[in-house]
């Protein structure tokens, strides 16, 4: 194996590592954003659940009253 071929392979590996590093960073950011969105949706769901339960409770008390 000649030296030029080895240098080319090393260059290719460096390029691939750089690309994978960028992709990894992008995926980590995307994951963080999705986790934040999930937390927000869970809070909204809990708020909606609380409101629905309150409405049901009021309807029941109106029915009994």
N, C-alpha and C positions, 0 to 999 in steps of 0.2 A: 504494500500500500504506500503510495507516495505521499509526501508531505502536503501537497496541494489538495489532494482528496480529503485528507484528514482535516485540514483547515476549513474546507467547504462544509464538511459534516459538523464541525464545531460551530461554524457560523449559522448553519441551519438549526442546530439545537438552541443556540442563543435566541434566534428569532422566534422559535416555537415557545421557548420559555417566556419571552416577553409577551407574546400573544396570549398565552395561558394566564399569565399574571394579570393582564388587563381584563380578560374574561372573568377571572376569579373575583377581581375587584368589583366589576359590574354586577356579578351575581350576588355578591355580599350586600351591595347597596340595594339591589332589587329585593332581596330577602328582608332586609331591615324595613324597607318601605311596606312590604306586604304584611309584616308583623305589626307595624303601626296601624295599617288599614284594618287588620283583623281585630285589634284591640278596640279601635273606634267602632267597628260594627258590633262588637260584643256589648259595648256600652250602650249603643243605640237600641239594640235588641232588649237589653235589660230595662231600659227606660220605657220602651213600648210595652213590655210585659207588665211592668208596674202600673202603667196607665190602664191597660186592659183589665187587670185585676181590680183596680179601683172602680172602673166602670161597671164591671160585673157585680161588685159589692154594692154599689149604689142601686143597680137594677133590682137586686135581690131585696134590699131594704125597702125599695118602693113597692115591690110586689107584696111584701109582708105587711106593709103599713097600710 
